[in-house]
C-alpha cells in the first residue's frame, strides 16, 4: 500500500473531523449554551416536544424548573424565554433598545404591511408609534367625547337586550357587537348600529387576519423560514388564507380612507382617522413628502382594530364566565354599585375611584386570564446581556407573561380567582407599584407596550359596570369550564362563549 496516496476514506475522515471540530467550537463559544433549558434533538431541537395549543402551560412548567431565563431550540434556531418579572423589566425597560426588534413574521407582515405590532424597531416604527399615541391622546380616554361614544353604544346595546326579553343571547356575539361599534365610532367619529356593515367587515377582517397568521399553527414554519413562502404549493391553504386576508384588509382600508379624505374638514375632526389624515397633511420628511403615507395609515387602522377588538372581547367573555361561576361575585359588585351610585346615574370613567371592588376584580381578571400568555416575540438588535447571560444579536426572545402572572412565589393560589388580593386593609385598590400589579405584564412594558391599554381598560369597565347596574346575568344551557389552563392558545387565549339571559333589576 502506497502511504503517499490519499484515499477517499482518508479525505472523508478529514472532512468529518474538520466539520466536527467546527461544530464543537461553535457550540462551545455559543453564549446561549450556558442558559438552562430542556434538552432537544439534533437539528429538530425542541420542536417535537412542544404542543402549540397549550404552549402557555408547558412554558409555565418549564419556568418552574429552569428559573428566570431559559432557552429552547426550534430546529437550529435558539429562543430565549424570560420567565421572571425582574428579568422582563430588565430587557424591556433597562436595556434600552436592545430587545425592541421583531423576528420576521412573513404572514402577518404580508397582511398588515406597515403597522406597529409586527414591525421591527426602526425609524418607521418610532414614527408610527408616535403618531398613534398622538392621535389617541388627541381623541383618547378621559375626555367627554370618548365617554359619549361608549355611552351611546351601551345604550343601544341595552335597548337591544331589552327587546330580546328572556331570549338566549350569545355572549361572544354581544361583546363583539359592542366593541366593534365603539371602535368604529372612535375611528370614524359617527354612531354605528350593531348590524352596520362597517362593524361586520371589521370583525370579518380581523378574524381572517388571525386565522391566516396564527403563530401556533403548523404554517408558522413559513415565518421561521421565509424563503419557503415563495413555494406556493407548500401550505397552499395558508397561502389562500393570507391572500384572502390581504384582499379584505386592502379593500376595507381603501374604502375607509377614500371616504374620510373626501369629507375631511380640518376644522371639524370626527375621529382618530381624521387625526391620521391631519398628520399626513402636516408632517413632511426632508424631501417634502408626507411622513405618514396611506400604507402607514392602513397599518395604524389595523393596529387600532386588532388590538382593540381582540383584547376586549376575550376579557369580556371571561367576565361572563366569572359572574356565572361565582354568583356571589356578581352580587358583591352590584351591591357596591348600589351603595356608591344612584340607579339612574350614568356611569363614567371617574366613577372607578368609588368602586374599588370592581377595580380589584378587573385587575384579578386581567391577571388570571393573561390572554396574551406569550407576548409577541422580540428580537435582540445587538449583542447584549440579561441577568448575567450573554445574548447575541438577532436572537428571538419570548416574554412568558403567563408565568409572571401566575407565579406561585408571588400569588397565593394563582389559578384561583381572588379579587381581594388587590385590595389593601382599608378596602382600597393597591397602588400601581405594588408587587401584585407589577408582575402582570399582559399589555407589555417599555417602548413596545400596547399603546391602547388605557382604552381597553376603559371599554371593559364601562361595559361591566353598566351591565351589572341594569341586569342580573343568568345562564341558559351548560356552564363551560373557566380553568385558564385548559383554554387553547392561538395568538391569545380564548375563553369559551355561552348563552345567557339578562334579567332587569328592580
Secondary structure, DSSP 8 states (H G I E B T S, - for coil): --TTS--HHHHHHHHHHHHHHHHHHHHHH-GGGGS-----BTTTBTGGG--GGGHHHHHHHHHHHH-SEEEEEETTEEEEEE-SHHHHHIIIIITTTTT-B----HHHHHHH-S-SSSS-SSHHHHHHHHHHHHHHHHH-TTSHHHHHHHHHHHHHHHHHHHHHTTS-EEHHHHHHHHHHHHHHHHHHSS---TT-HHHHHHHHHHHHHHHHH-TTSGGGHHHHTGGGGG-TTTTHHHHHHHHHHHHHHHHHHHHHHHHHHHT--TTS--SHHHHHHHHHHH-B-TTSSBSS-HHHHHHHHHHHHHHHHHHHHHHHHHHHHHHHH-HHHHHHHHHHHHHHS-TT----GGGGGG-HHHHHHHHHHHHHH-SSSB-S-EE-SS-EEETTEEE-TT-EEEEBHHHHHH-TTTSTTTTS--GGGGB-TTS-B--TTSHHHHT--TT--GGGS-TTHHHHHHHHHHHHHHHHHHEEEEEES------GGGS-BSSSB-----EEEEEE--
